[in-house]
Amino acid sequence: MKISRRKLLGLLLPSLILFSFIAVAQKPNFSGDWKLNEAKSELGEMGGRVALSFKVDQKENAITITRTTPGFGGGDPMTTTMTLTYDGKVTETEGFGGAIRKSTAKWSDDGQTLTVNSIMNLERDGQTMEIKGNETWTLTKDGLLSVVTLSSSPRGEFTAKAVYNK
């Protein structure tokens, strides 16, 4: 059976287009050591509460994030590490003052954004305060890490866009 070039092209073209979209949909790799770039960030009222740096080890099924944040009242910086799977399973880590932080991670439908959600209940002077956090992780066109954070508590809602250099 003889197939004309036009028919062959008609059969192959849809496959080539499909494979080109699959290649574009590859997830970004956040692995590496990241340092806060204050000049490119929009920290707003959260300025003193965003991570100073991240050390990230990203695997196919999980991500390990080590974050260094400013210490309380000008004290030594604090470092915490958590490993999150992408299936929405809750991971518990110790947060500020021994409080338990419950976190999840999930990729966006297009695979270009990682969302990390967390809830922490702080106890102070016999009262409990719930703090919710939502971080949206993306890589910028120039290879920088952008983390947009929305934090809510009884004290209000705060938003920050922190940009990190590798």
TIMIVO-293005 format. One line per 3 residues: number of its first residue (from 1); for each residue y, z, x of N, C-alpha, C, O. Coordinates in nm, 2 decimals. Layout:
<nodes>
NUM> Y,Z,X,Y,Z,X,Y,Z,X,Y,Z,X | ...
</nodes>
This chain:
<nodes>
1> -0.12,0.00,0.08,0.00,0.00,0.00,0.12,0.00,0.09,0.13,0.08,0.19 | 0.21,-0.08,0.06,0.34,-0.10,0.13,0.45,-0.03,0.06,0.47,-0.06,-0.06 | 0.53,0.05,0.13,0.64,0.12,0.08,0.77,0.07,0.14,0.78,0.06,0.26
4> 0.86,0.03,0.06,0.99,-0.02,0.11,1.07,0.10,0.18,1.05,0.21,0.15 | 1.16,0.06,0.26,1.24,0.16,0.33,1.33,0.24,0.23,1.35,0.36,0.24 | 1.37,0.17,0.13,1.46,0.23,0.02,1.37,0.34,-0.05,1.42,0.45,-0.07
7> 1.25,0.31,-0.09,1.16,0.41,-0.16,1.13,0.52,-0.06,1.13,0.64,-0.11 | 1.10,0.49,0.06,1.07,0.60,0.16,1.19,0.69,0.18,1.18,0.82,0.18 | 1.31,0.64,0.19,1.43,0.72,0.20,1.45,0.80,0.07,1.49,0.92,0.08
10> 1.42,0.74,-0.04,1.44,0.81,-0.17,1.34,0.93,-0.18,1.37,1.03,-0.24 | 1.22,0.92,-0.12,1.13,1.03,-0.11,1.16,1.14,-0.01,1.14,1.25,-0.04 | 1.21,1.10,0.10,1.24,1.19,0.21,1.38,1.26,0.20,1.39,1.38,0.24
13> 1.48,1.20,0.14,1.61,1.25,0.13,1.61,1.39,0.06,1.68,1.48,0.11 | 1.55,1.40,-0.06,1.55,1.53,-0.13,1.49,1.64,-0.04,1.54,1.76,-0.04 | 1.39,1.61,0.03,1.33,1.71,0.12,1.42,1.76,0.23,1.43,1.87,0.27
16> 1.49,1.66,0.29,1.58,1.69,0.40,1.70,1.77,0.35,1.74,1.86,0.42 | 1.75,1.74,0.23,1.86,1.82,0.17,1.81,1.96,0.15,1.88,2.06,0.18 | 1.69,1.98,0.09,1.64,2.11,0.07,1.62,2.19,0.19,1.66,2.31,0.20
19> 1.57,2.13,0.30,1.55,2.21,0.43,1.68,2.24,0.49,1.69,2.34,0.56 | 1.79,2.16,0.47,1.92,2.19,0.53,1.97,2.31,0.46,2.04,2.39,0.53 | 1.95,2.33,0.33,2.00,2.45,0.26,1.92,2.58,0.30,1.98,2.68,0.31
22> 1.80,2.56,0.33,1.71,2.67,0.37,1.76,2.72,0.51,1.77,2.84,0.53 | 1.80,2.64,0.60,1.85,2.68,0.73,1.98,2.75,0.72,2.00,2.85,0.79 | 2.07,2.71,0.63,2.20,2.77,0.61,2.18,2.91,0.55,2.26,3.00,0.58
25> 2.08,2.94,0.47,2.06,3.07,0.41,2.00,3.18,0.49,1.97,3.28,0.44 | 1.99,3.15,0.62,1.94,3.25,0.71,2.03,3.38,0.71,2.15,3.36,0.72 | 1.97,3.49,0.71,2.05,3.62,0.71,2.12,3.64,0.84,2.06,3.61,0.95
28> 2.24,3.70,0.83,2.31,3.73,0.96,2.23,3.85,1.03,2.16,3.93,0.97 | 2.24,3.85,1.16,2.18,3.96,1.24,2.29,4.06,1.29,2.38,4.02,1.37 | 2.29,4.18,1.24,2.39,4.28,1.27,2.35,4.36,1.40,2.43,4.45,1.43
31> 2.24,4.33,1.46,2.20,4.40,1.58,2.30,4.40,1.69,2.37,4.30,1.71 | 2.32,4.52,1.75,2.41,4.53,1.87,2.49,4.65,1.86,2.47,4.74,1.77 | 2.58,4.67,1.96,2.67,4.78,1.97,2.80,4.73,1.92,2.86,4.64,1.98
34> 2.86,4.80,1.82,2.99,4.76,1.76,3.09,4.87,1.78,3.06,4.98,1.75 | 3.21,4.83,1.82,3.32,4.92,1.83,3.44,4.89,1.74,3.47,4.77,1.72 | 3.50,4.99,1.68,3.60,4.97,1.58,3.72,4.89,1.64,3.77,4.93,1.75
37> 3.77,4.79,1.58,3.89,4.72,1.62,4.00,4.76,1.51,4.01,4.69,1.41 | 4.08,4.86,1.55,4.18,4.91,1.45,4.28,4.81,1.42,4.33,4.80,1.30 | 4.32,4.72,1.51,4.42,4.62,1.49,4.38,4.52,1.38,4.47,4.47,1.31
40> 4.25,4.49,1.37,4.21,4.39,1.27,4.16,4.46,1.14,4.12,4.39,1.05 | 4.16,4.59,1.14,4.11,4.67,1.02,4.22,4.70,0.93,4.34,4.71,0.97 | 4.18,4.73,0.80,4.27,4.78,0.70,4.21,4.91,0.65,4.14,4.91,0.55
43> 4.25,5.02,0.72,4.18,5.15,0.69,4.24,5.23,0.58,4.18,5.31,0.52 | 4.37,5.20,0.54,4.43,5.28,0.43,4.42,5.43,0.45,4.43,5.48,0.56 | 4.39,5.50,0.34,4.38,5.64,0.34,4.25,5.69,0.40,4.23,5.81,0.43
46> 4.15,5.60,0.43,4.03,5.64,0.49,4.03,5.63,0.64,3.92,5.65,0.70 | 4.14,5.61,0.70,4.15,5.58,0.84,4.07,5.68,0.93,4.00,5.64,1.02 | 4.08,5.81,0.90,4.01,5.91,0.98,3.86,5.93,0.94,3.80,6.01,1.01
49> 3.81,5.85,0.84,3.68,5.87,0.80,3.58,5.76,0.82,3.46,5.77,0.80 | 3.63,5.65,0.88,3.54,5.53,0.90,3.47,5.55,1.04,3.52,5.63,1.12 | 3.36,5.48,1.05,3.29,5.49,1.18,3.37,5.44,1.30,3.43,5.33,1.28
52> 3.36,5.51,1.41,3.42,5.46,1.53,3.34,5.35,1.59,3.39,5.26,1.66 | 3.21,5.36,1.58,3.12,5.26,1.63,2.98,5.27,1.56,2.95,5.36,1.49 | 2.91,5.16,1.57,2.78,5.14,1.52,2.68,5.09,1.63,2.73,5.01,1.71
55> 2.56,5.14,1.63,2.46,5.08,1.71,2.35,5.04,1.60,2.30,5.12,1.53 | 2.32,4.91,1.60,2.24,4.85,1.49,2.12,4.79,1.55,2.13,4.71,1.65 | 2.00,4.82,1.50,1.87,4.75,1.53,1.82,4.69,1.40,1.76,4.77,1.32
58> 1.83,4.56,1.38,1.79,4.50,1.26,1.66,4.43,1.28,1.64,4.35,1.37 | 1.56,4.46,1.19,1.43,4.40,1.19,1.41,4.32,1.06,1.50,4.32,0.97 | 1.30,4.25,1.04,1.28,4.17,0.92,1.28,4.26,0.80,1.33,4.22,0.69
61> 1.22,4.38,0.80,1.20,4.46,0.68,1.29,4.59,0.68,1.29,4.66,0.58 | 1.36,4.61,0.79,1.44,4.74,0.79,1.56,4.73,0.89,1.55,4.64,0.98 | 1.65,4.81,0.88,1.76,4.82,0.97,1.79,4.97,1.01,1.79,5.05,0.92
64> 1.81,4.99,1.14,1.84,5.12,1.19,1.98,5.12,1.23,2.02,5.04,1.31 | 2.06,5.21,1.17,2.20,5.22,1.19,2.23,5.36,1.25,2.21,5.46,1.19 | 2.29,5.36,1.37,2.34,5.48,1.43,2.49,5.47,1.43,2.55,5.38,1.49
67> 2.56,5.56,1.36,2.70,5.56,1.34,2.76,5.68,1.41,2.71,5.79,1.40 | 2.88,5.66,1.47,2.96,5.77,1.53,3.09,5.78,1.45,3.16,5.68,1.44 | 3.11,5.89,1.40,3.23,5.92,1.32,3.32,6.02,1.39,3.27,6.10,1.47
70> 3.45,6.03,1.35,3.53,6.13,1.41,3.48,6.27,1.37,3.43,6.29,1.26 | 3.50,6.37,1.45,3.46,6.51,1.42,3.57,6.57,1.33,3.68,6.52,1.32 | 3.53,6.68,1.27,3.62,6.75,1.18,3.73,6.82,1.26,3.71,6.88,1.36
73> 3.85,6.81,1.21,3.97,6.88,1.27,3.99,6.84,1.42,4.03,6.93,1.50 | 3.96,6.72,1.46,3.98,6.68,1.60,3.86,6.72,1.69,3.87,6.71,1.81 | 3.75,6.77,1.63,3.64,6.81,1.71,3.56,6.69,1.77,3.60,6.58,1.75
76> 3.45,6.72,1.83,3.37,6.62,1.89,3.32,6.52,1.79,3.29,6.56,1.67 | 3.31,6.39,1.82,3.26,6.29,1.73,3.11,6.33,1.69,3.04,6.39,1.76 | 3.08,6.29,1.56,2.94,6.31,1.51,2.86,6.18,1.51,2.92,6.08,1.48
79> 2.74,6.19,1.55,2.65,6.07,1.55,2.53,6.10,1.45,2.46,6.20,1.46 | 2.51,6.00,1.36,2.39,6.01,1.27,2.32,5.88,1.28,2.37,5.77,1.30 | 2.19,5.89,1.25,2.10,5.77,1.25,2.02,5.76,1.13,1.97,5.87,1.08
82> 2.01,5.65,1.07,1.92,5.63,0.95,1.86,5.49,0.96,1.91,5.39,1.01 | 1.73,5.49,0.91,1.66,5.36,0.90,1.64,5.33,0.75,1.59,5.41,0.68 | 1.69,5.21,0.71,1.68,5.17,0.57,1.60,5.05,0.56,1.61,4.95,0.64
85> 1.52,5.04,0.45,1.44,4.92,0.42,1.53,4.84,0.32,1.62,4.90,0.26 | 1.50,4.72,0.30,1.58,4.63,0.21,1.53,4.63,0.07,1.58,4.55,-0.01 | 1.43,4.71,0.04,1.37,4.70,-0.10,1.43,4.80,-0.19,1.38,4.82,-0.31
88> 1.54,4.87,-0.16,1.60,4.97,-0.24,1.54,5.11,-0.24,1.58,5.20,-0.31 | 1.44,5.13,-0.15,1.38,5.26,-0.14,1.48,5.36,-0.08,1.56,5.32,0.01 | 1.49,5.48,-0.13,1.59,5.58,-0.09,1.54,5.64,0.04,1.43,5.68,0.06
91> 1.64,5.65,0.13,1.62,5.72,0.26,1.71,5.84,0.27,1.83,5.83,0.24 | 1.65,5.95,0.30,1.73,6.07,0.31,1.76,6.11,0.46,1.68,6.10,0.54 | 1.89,6.14,0.49,1.93,6.18,0.62,2.03,6.30,0.60,2.08,6.32,0.49
94> 2.05,6.37,0.71,2.14,6.49,0.70,2.28,6.44,0.72,2.31,6.36,0.82 | 2.37,6.48,0.63,2.51,6.44,0.64,2.59,6.56,0.69,2.54,6.65,0.75 | 2.72,6.56,0.65,2.81,6.66,0.69,2.77,6.80,0.64,2.73,6.81,0.53
97> 2.78,6.90,0.72,2.75,7.04,0.68,2.61,7.06,0.64,2.59,7.15,0.56 | 2.52,6.98,0.68,2.38,6.99,0.64,2.34,6.93,0.51,2.23,6.94,0.46 | 2.44,6.87,0.44,2.42,6.80,0.31,2.32,6.69,0.33,2.32,6.62,0.43
100> 2.24,6.66,0.23,2.15,6.55,0.23,2.21,6.42,0.18,2.27,6.42,0.07 | 2.21,6.32,0.26,2.27,6.19,0.21,2.15,6.10,0.17,2.05,6.08,0.25 | 2.15,6.04,0.05,2.05,5.95,0.00,2.11,5.81,0.00,2.21,5.79,-0.06
103> 2.04,5.72,0.08,2.10,5.59,0.10,1.99,5.48,0.07,1.87,5.50,0.08 | 2.05,5.37,0.02,1.96,5.25,0.00,2.03,5.13,0.06,2.16,5.13,0.09 | 1.96,5.02,0.09,2.02,4.90,0.14,1.95,4.78,0.07,1.84,4.78,0.03
106> 2.04,4.68,0.05,1.99,4.56,-0.03,2.07,4.44,0.02,2.19,4.45,0.03 | 2.00,4.33,0.04,2.07,4.20,0.07,2.12,4.14,-0.06,2.06,4.15,-0.17 | 2.23,4.07,-0.05,2.28,3.99,-0.16,2.19,3.87,-0.19,2.10,3.84,-0.11
109> 2.20,3.81,-0.31,2.11,3.70,-0.35,2.12,3.59,-0.25,2.02,3.52,-0.22 | 2.24,3.56,-0.19,2.25,3.45,-0.09,2.21,3.49,0.05,2.21,3.41,0.14 | 2.18,3.62,0.07,2.13,3.67,0.20,2.24,3.68,0.31,2.21,3.70,0.42
112> 2.37,3.68,0.27,2.48,3.68,0.37,2.55,3.82,0.37,2.62,3.84,0.47 | 2.52,3.91,0.28,2.58,4.04,0.27,2.48,4.15,0.25,2.39,4.13,0.17 | 2.49,4.25,0.33,2.41,4.37,0.32,2.49,4.48,0.25,2.60,4.51,0.30
115> 2.44,4.54,0.15,2.51,4.65,0.08,2.43,4.78,0.10,2.31,4.79,0.08 | 2.50,4.88,0.15,2.45,5.01,0.18,2.51,5.11,0.08,2.64,5.13,0.09 | 2.44,5.17,-0.01,2.49,5.26,-0.11,2.44,5.40,-0.07,2.32,5.42,-0.02
118> 2.52,5.50,-0.09,2.48,5.64,-0.05,2.55,5.74,-0.15,2.65,5.71,-0.21 | 2.48,5.85,-0.17,2.52,5.96,-0.25,2.50,6.09,-0.17,2.39,6.11,-0.11 | 2.60,6.17,-0.16,2.58,6.30,-0.09,2.65,6.41,-0.17,2.76,6.39,-0.22
121> 2.58,6.52,-0.19,2.64,6.64,-0.26,2.67,6.74,-0.15,2.59,6.80,-0.09 | 2.80,6.77,-0.14,2.85,6.87,-0.05,2.87,7.00,-0.13,2.93,7.00,-0.24 | 2.83,7.11,-0.07,2.85,7.24,-0.13,2.95,7.32,-0.04,2.94,7.33,0.08
124> 3.06,7.37,-0.11,3.16,7.44,-0.04,3.22,7.55,-0.13,3.26,7.52,-0.24 | 3.22,7.67,-0.08,3.27,7.78,-0.16,3.20,7.79,-0.30,3.27,7.82,-0.40 | 3.07,7.77,-0.30,3.00,7.78,-0.43,3.01,7.66,-0.52,2.96,7.67,-0.63
127> 3.08,7.56,-0.48,3.10,7.45,-0.57,3.04,7.32,-0.50,3.04,7.31,-0.38 | 2.99,7.23,-0.59,2.93,7.11,-0.54,3.02,6.99,-0.57,3.07,6.98,-0.68 | 3.03,6.91,-0.47,3.11,6.79,-0.48,3.03,6.67,-0.45,2.97,6.66,-0.34
130> 3.01,6.57,-0.54,2.94,6.45,-0.52,3.03,6.34,-0.46,3.14,6.32,-0.51 | 2.98,6.29,-0.35,3.05,6.18,-0.28,2.96,6.05,-0.28,2.85,6.06,-0.23 | 3.02,5.95,-0.34,2.94,5.82,-0.34,3.01,5.72,-0.25,3.13,5.72,-0.24
133> 2.93,5.65,-0.18,2.98,5.55,-0.09,2.91,5.41,-0.11,2.79,5.41,-0.14 | 2.98,5.31,-0.09,2.93,5.17,-0.10,2.99,5.09,0.01,3.11,5.07,0.02 | 2.90,5.05,0.10,2.95,4.97,0.22,2.89,4.82,0.20,2.78,4.80,0.17
136> 2.98,4.73,0.22,2.94,4.59,0.22,2.96,4.53,0.36,3.07,4.52,0.41 | 2.85,4.49,0.42,2.84,4.44,0.56,2.83,4.29,0.56,2.75,4.23,0.49 | 2.92,4.23,0.64,2.92,4.08,0.66,2.96,4.05,0.80,3.02,4.13,0.87
139> 2.92,3.93,0.85,2.97,3.88,0.98,3.08,3.78,0.95,3.07,3.70,0.86 | 3.20,3.80,1.02,3.31,3.70,1.00,3.27,3.57,1.07,3.18,3.56,1.15 | 3.35,3.47,1.04,3.33,3.34,1.11,3.34,3.35,1.26,3.28,3.27,1.33
142> 3.42,3.44,1.31,3.43,3.46,1.46,3.34,3.56,1.51,3.36,3.61,1.62 | 3.23,3.60,1.44,3.13,3.69,1.49,3.16,3.84,1.49,3.09,3.91,1.56 | 3.26,3.88,1.42,3.29,4.02,1.41,3.22,4.08,1.29,3.19,4.01,1.19
145> 3.19,4.21,1.30,3.13,4.29,1.19,3.24,4.34,1.10,3.33,4.41,1.14 | 3.23,4.31,0.97,3.32,4.36,0.87,3.25,4.45,0.78,3.15,4.41,0.72 | 3.30,4.57,0.76,3.24,4.67,0.67,3.34,4.72,0.57,3.44,4.79,0.61
148> 3.33,4.68,0.45,3.42,4.72,0.34,3.36,4.84,0.27,3.25,4.83,0.22 | 3.43,4.95,0.27,3.38,5.07,0.22,3.46,5.12,0.10,3.58,5.12,0.10 | 3.39,5.15,-0.01,3.45,5.21,-0.13,3.38,5.35,-0.14,3.26,5.36,-0.15
151> 3.47,5.45,-0.13,3.42,5.59,-0.14,3.48,5.66,-0.26,3.60,5.64,-0.29 | 3.40,5.73,-0.34,3.45,5.80,-0.46,3.40,5.94,-0.46,3.29,5.97,-0.43 | 3.49,6.03,-0.50,3.46,6.17,-0.51,3.56,6.23,-0.61,3.65,6.16,-0.66
154> 3.55,6.36,-0.64,3.65,6.42,-0.73,3.79,6.41,-0.68,3.88,6.42,-0.76 | 3.81,6.38,-0.55,3.94,6.37,-0.50,4.00,6.23,-0.51,4.11,6.20,-0.48 | 3.92,6.13,-0.57,3.97,6.00,-0.59,3.88,5.89,-0.53,3.77,5.92,-0.47
157> 3.93,5.77,-0.54,3.86,5.65,-0.48,3.94,5.60,-0.36,4.06,5.60,-0.36 | 3.87,5.57,-0.25,3.93,5.52,-0.13,3.86,5.39,-0.09,3.74,5.38,-0.10 | 3.94,5.30,-0.04,3.88,5.17,0.01,3.93,5.15,0.15,4.05,5.17,0.19
160> 3.84,5.09,0.24,3.88,5.06,0.37,3.80,4.93,0.41,3.69,4.91,0.37 | 3.87,4.85,0.49,3.80,4.73,0.56,3.81,4.76,0.71,3.91,4.75,0.77 | 3.69,4.79,0.76,3.69,4.82,0.91,3.62,4.69,0.98,3.52,4.64,0.93
163> 3.68,4.65,1.08,3.63,4.54,1.16,3.59,4.59,1.30,3.66,4.67,1.36 | 3.47,4.54,1.34,3.41,4.59,1.47,3.39,4.47,1.56,3.34,4.36,1.52 | 3.41,4.49,1.69,3.38,4.40,1.80,3.25,4.43,1.86,3.21,4.55,1.87
166> 3.18,4.33,1.90,3.05,4.35,1.97,3.07,4.38,2.12,2.98,4.40,2.19
</nodes>
